[in-house]
């Protein structure tokens, strides 16, 4: 494998970061794209361009030594002790980053999306309870180009984050897919809670809603995602003694 360099990202890296993110999650674009007004590719491109310029977001990229291309990235933030009166400001800042309509859900499936999103609400609550308002690092994304996965790049990126958490003596939190559970476990993370999604069943329900409204375009969604599921964990790596 060619040498991999880990370096801080710059705003100029945003398109490459978004491209890695998009291709790493290619399996689910048809599913989530059926809910959102904007296409997943446009969402990722625009959101990354905004997020990489926010000073509170730390981006590190993995660069292939031969091609010079970005083949992976990690995005994290150091969360300080939050005072209750500042929580509204934090929520407002997050909405500003996402943009007022970037993640807009199609009007006719808003009710279904709200039900589906209860899983994310529960995961956020699990993480927030464990963090308990104390200083910690939260890893938003760790993504590797599909052509460069299982080559140790994710471990190198995460090690750079954990080096900082050890230096500052704070825990690190993240939300993991089933595919990444092994890596995170080897690097000292433990599972706080696990949530499962049956994408095929949700696709069936979405198609039923649209069929009842006479909306066409996603008729094949249930078949495409039949048997497809997501398993996500809330994980923590506690302070090293």
Secondary structure, DSSP 8 states (H G I E B T S, - for coil): ---EEEEE--GGGHHHHHHHHHHHTGGGHHHHHTTBSS-HHHHHHHHHHHHTT-TT-EEEEEEETTT--EEEEEEEEEE----GGGHHHHHHHHHHHH-SSTT-B-GGGHHHHHHHTHHHHHHHHHHHHHHTTS-EEEEEEEEE-GGGTTSSHHHHHHHHHHHHHHHHT-EEEEEEEGGGHHHHHHTT-EEEEEEEEEHHHHHHHHHHHHHHHT--S-TTHHHHHTT-EEEEEEEEE----
